[in-house]
Amino acid sequence: MPPLLHSLIACTKRKMGRPKRDSYADTLAFYKRKAKECPKGVRLNLQRQKTLRIQFTNPTTGKPIVRSANEPFTDEGIINAINKCWDIKDALKRFDSDGEFWAWFDREIVGNLRG
């Protein structure tokens, strides 16, 4: 499809109230905007331009740790990964022991990885 025609169609879709993001660049721009919504101390990272990962402080060692968000690099996957960041932030405050946190992490975050 010629670029001008593609732009015209995209513009028409936006005017009709149905915004359509269908390119990698649009998803990347969405990620950059939404990643700023992560809580302090928990970050969303993009690895190799396609894998969403969550970085937080390991409660056992006190050092940064990176784990897979196991979400696809789509608008919905980005939103789900940000929700997981908030869940991790809350869990880090809520649990008194490292064992409780990691049991929760395995059940709630890793358990979600398997569906």
N, C-alpha and C positions, 0 to 999 in steps of 0.2 A: 504494500500500500504506500503510495507517495506520502512523504512527510507532511505536506500541506493538507492533504485530505485527512490524514490521521489526526492532525491538530484540530481541524475543523470538526471532526466527529467527536473528539474528546471535549472540545469547547461546548458543542451542542449538548452532550450528555450532562455536563456540569450545569448548564442553563436549565435543563429539564429537571433538575433536582436529584439526579442519579449520578453522583460523582463516581468515576470508575478509575481505580488505580490498577494498572495492569502491567506495569514495567518494573524491573528490578530497581531502577533509579527512584521510582515513587516509593517503593517499599523501604529502600535505604533512607530516604528523606524522612519517612514516617518513623523509622527506628531512631534516627538521630533526634527527632523531636520528643518522642515518648521516653527514650532512655533517661532523659533528665528528670523524669517523674519517680525514679527509684529513690528509696529512702537513703538517708546518710548511713554509710557503712556497708551498704549492699549495692553492688553495681551490676548492670547488665552489659555484657561484652559481646561483640560480634567477632567470631574467629573465622578466618579464611573466607570472609564475605558471605558466609552461609550458615554458620552454626551459632546459635544463641547459647551463651554461657553466663552463669551467675558467679560473681566474686564476692566473698564475705570473709570475715575474720573467723578462723577456726577456733572454736571455744576451748579446744584441748590445748593447742599450742600457742594461740594468740597471733599466729601468722596468717597472712592472706591465703585463701584457698579458692580454687576455681572448680566449679562443678557444672555439668551440662544442665541446661534448662529443659532439654528434650522437647523443645517446641519447634515447629517448622518456622522458617523465615518468611512469615506472612504477617499481615496486619493482626490477625487473630492470635497467632503464635507469639507475637511481640507483646500484646496485651496480657496474654496468659503468663508469660515469663515475668512481666512486671508485677503481676499479682503474686507470683511465687516469691519474688524479692521481698515484698511486703510481709508475706507469711514467714519468711526466714527471719526478717528483722524482729517481728513480734515473738517468734520462738526463741531467739537469742536472749531476749529480755525475760521471757516467761519461765524458762527452765533454770533450775538452780544447779543441776549437775550436767556434766558433759554427756554422760550416758543417756540421760533423759532426752537431751537435744538430739543426739544421733539416732536414738530409737524413733523419735518423732520424724526426723529427717528421712530415715529409711521407710517409714510407714506412709508419710504424707507426700514427700517430694519424689523419692526414688520409686515408691509404689505407683505413683502417677506415671512414671516412665514406662512401666510395663502395661499401662492401660487400665 
